[in-house]
Amino acid sequence: MRNKLSLEEKLFIRDFGMNLRALREERNLSQTKLEAIAGLSKNQVWRIENGEVNTTISNLKLLAKALEISVEELFNFK
């Protein structure tokens, strides 16, 4: 299993996080509130939004449900 991410992958993770932040802020949710609704651990949303973590598919589903959007909408960024 490979441990190193390519620059392209790192940029994608960063852009994903920026999109998640925008979606959260559009709904006037704090990171803590989104974590509570989604059932994620403390600081998990911060870590995702800041590109600190390559999150899981199950977390994507939880976040989409908490934001009341489809998983696909989490990826609507350039």
Secondary structure as GFF3:
##gff-version 3
##sequence-region A 1 78
A	DSSP	alpha_helix	7	26	.	.	.	ID=ss1
A	DSSP	alpha_helix	31	38	.	.	.	ID=ss2
A	DSSP	alpha_helix	44	49	.	.	.	ID=ss3
A	DSSP	alpha_helix	57	67	.	.	.	ID=ss4
A	DSSP	three_ten_helix	71	75	.	.	.	ID=ss5
###
